[in-house]
Amino acid sequence: MIIEDFKAIRSAPRDLRKFGMTMGIFFGLVGSFLVWKRHESAALYLFIAAGVFLVAGLVFPRALWPIHKFWMGLALVMGWVMTRVILSVVFYVVLTPIGFFVRLSGKDFMNRTIEPEKESYWSLRQKSPADKPSYENQF
């Protein structure tokens, strides 16, 4: 799945130009922040990188192709990993404690109790009118 997504990364000159401009602006902003915080030596390298990205993006965007491909591939891998991390955290931090407390309280939302004297466990629902608005707005 990640391999197909990696192959589908668009690398048209317009996309590479946008990438160069975005990276140039980002490095310029981070460099400006470092100048403001009195770290001029580190900011110089960021301004150089910003200039390189901006010039390459405007003049020769194809030069940014390997960096763009690597950056987008890294983003795909990070997205794949973080999706699983976030879903795991939600499951174990939110849903598991809720399920634990519901079980402790004895509540059964699905009505799974077995009653041998019952003829059927089928739940009858109330009849609703069969008119056009009820079909258009099902939920």
N, C-alpha and C positions, 0 to 999 in steps of 0.2 A: 504494500500500500504506500509506504513512504517512497519507494523507488519510483512508482508511477507518478506520484506527486512531484518528485524531484525532476523527472523527465518533463513534466508539464510546466515547469517554471518558464515564464515568458521572458525572453531576452532580446526583445526587439530594441532598436536604437532608442525609441521613445521611453521604454521601461528603464534602459540603462541610463538615459539622461536624467530621468526622475530620481533614480537611485543615487547618481552622482551629486545632484543638487541637494537631496535630502541629507546625505552623509556630510557634504560640505557645510551645510547650515548647522547640522548637529555638532560637528567638530568645532565650528566657529563659535557656537553658543557655549560649549563646554570650555573652550579656550578663553572666552570673555569672562566666564565665571571664575576661572582660575586667576586671571589678571586682577579681577575684583578682590579675590581672596589673597593676593600678593604672592602667587606662585608663578612668576613670569617665566622661569626656565622651562617648566612643564608646558605652559601655555604656548610657547613658541613652537613646539612640535605639533601641537594640535592645530595651530594656525597654518602650519606648513601642510599638514594632512588635509585641512579644509580647502586650501588653495589648490592642491593637487586634485582633489575630488571635483571641485567646481570647474577647473579648467578641463579636466578629462571629460566631465559630463557635458560641457558645452562644445568642446572642439572635437574630441575623438571618443565618443561613448563606448565604442567596441573595446577600448582598452580596459574598461571596467568589467568586462564579461566574467573573467575568472573570480574576481572579488565578489561580484553580484551572485554568481552561482554558489560560491562557498557560503556567503551570508544567508541566502535564502534556504540552502540546505540545512544550515545550523538552526535557522528559525523553524523549519519543519520538524527536525529532531526534538528541539526544545518544546514545541507545541505538542508533539506526540507524548513526550514524557510528562509534561505538566498536566495534560488532560488526565492521565492516569493518576497522578499524584493528587490533583484536586478532587477527582471523583472518589478516591480512596479516603481522603480526609473527610469529605462530606459523609460518606457511608459510615466510617468508624467513629467520627466525632459527633455527628448529628443523628443519623438514623438508628445506629445501634443503641445508644442510650435511650432513645424514645421507645424502641422495641423492648428494651429491658424493663423500663418503668411500666409499660403497658402490661407486660406479662406479670410483673409483681402485683399490679392492681387487679389482675384477674379478668380484665376486659377482653372480650373476643369479638372483634369487629366483623369477622366473617361468619359468625354464628355456626361454628364447627362442632357444637355439642351434639352428641349422638343421643337421640331419643327413640328407643325401640318402639314405643307406642304410636309414633307418628307413622302415617301411611305414606307420606311423601315429604321431601324436603324442598319441594318446588315453591318458590316465592311468587305469589301472584302479584301482578302489578296492576295499577289502576288504568282503566281505559282512558285514552286521551282522544280528543277529537281528530278526525282524519281530514283536516282542512289544509289548504295550501300554505298558510303561514307556519303551521307546525312542522311541515316538511322542509321549509326554507331555513328555519331556525331550530335545528335539531338539538342544539345544546344550550 
